[in-house]
């Protein structure tokens, strides 16, 4: 059995084990994994030049399915890692304040518009959009800065290792259509590693901001 398949099976088993025991975080665990997979799948799909080339690879669709399964696991894990490791639990205040959450829609919309205007610079646009989202989110909830930084490092490392491993075995130059600096880290463009870090910073506290959760003593 290929190593990649074994890793994917182990990740699926680990996901169900964590889901079973993480009773307080089940909704967050599932939905953040789903959203992460949707976002990463969108980034992959937007690179049509690479997709058309790589789709001819004999095992491409099995490879892609396994990549997205592992992204789902990483997104789920990254969303609750800080809470699980440091035993943080959340509660919703008596008076919820959700009116400001709508502002978080602005950066994704700007990034989407920018992508259609300048598709060659799509990765830079994604980085700028997600960085702006992070700034807005942490301005709203400065108490979640540590959560965000921890999640950024945690998910940044996991996704960098994941994509370094996956893109080593598939033909087609995924980054060819983007205007990049040429600097690399772990075999990946430095811009992609930056994207993973900002993505993690956003992903860790995003659920708490949207749901207006605050720490509670246990």
C-alpha positions, 0 to 999 in steps of 0.5 A: 500500500502506498505511503500516501494512502497509509497517511491518509487512512491514519489521518481519517482514523485520527480525525474520528478519534479526536471528534469523539473525544473533543465533545466541546469542539465538535461543531468547530472541528467539523465546520472549520475542516470543511471550510479549509478544504473548500478554500484550498480546493478553490485555490487549486481550481483557480490555477487552471494552467497547472490543473489542465497539465496535472490532470493527465497524470495517471493517479492525479484524482486519487492524489487530489482526493487524498490531499483534500482529505489531509487538508480537511484534517489539518483545518479541523486540527488547526482550529482547535489546537490552541484550545485543546493543548492549553485547555481553553473553553469558551462561552457565549456572553449574555448579550451577543455582539455580532453586528461587526462580523459582517466586516469580515466579508470585505477582504474575501470580496476584494480578493475575489475581485482582484483575482479576476482583474489580475489572475497572474498575481492571484497568490499575492492577492490572496495573501493581501486579502487574508492578511487584511482579514487577520488585521480586522479580526484581531482588532475586533478581538485583541484577546485572541492574538496569542491564539492566532499566532499559535495557530499560524505557526501550527497550521503554517508548519503542517500545511508547508510539510503537507504541500512539500510532500504532495507536490514532490510527486505530481508533474506540472509546475503549480507555481508557473503561472504566478509572478513570484520572487523565486525564494523558497522554503522547504521547496515551496515558494516563500509566498505560499508559506506566508499564505499558510501562516496568515491562513493559520492566524486567521483560522485559529480564532475565526470561529470564536470571533464569528460565534462571539465566544469568550474564555470561561473558567472550568 
